[in-house]
Amino acid sequence: MDNQIDENLDMMSANLRNLQRLGMDLGKEVDSQNEMLERIHTKADRNDAIVRDQDKQMQKILGSGASTSQTTAESLTPSMDTSTKMSLMMKASSLFK
């Protein structure tokens, strides 16, 4: 009877060590993924700022940000159609990359 109890306790002890190791490995994995998420968050914030800045620049080039006065681009080319503006916008965006 005592031998059976000792065997069961040894088996429980081995299983608990295994669970402890699994828990520690899981904790390391969570820490690693948290670090990755932080890097992704930082890069997303930086890219968001870049996109917002480029959007402002495009609005300025296209004149959609002007209130009552025309922007410089519009005053220089008053007869510019939408497709030409889009072409200029694409060329300008490649300059900012």
Secondary structure by P-SEA (a helix, b strand, c coil): caaaaaaaaaaaaaaaaaaaaaaaaaaaaaaaaaaaaaaaaaaaaaaaaaaaaaaaaaaaaacccccccccccccccccccaaaaaaaaaaaaaaac
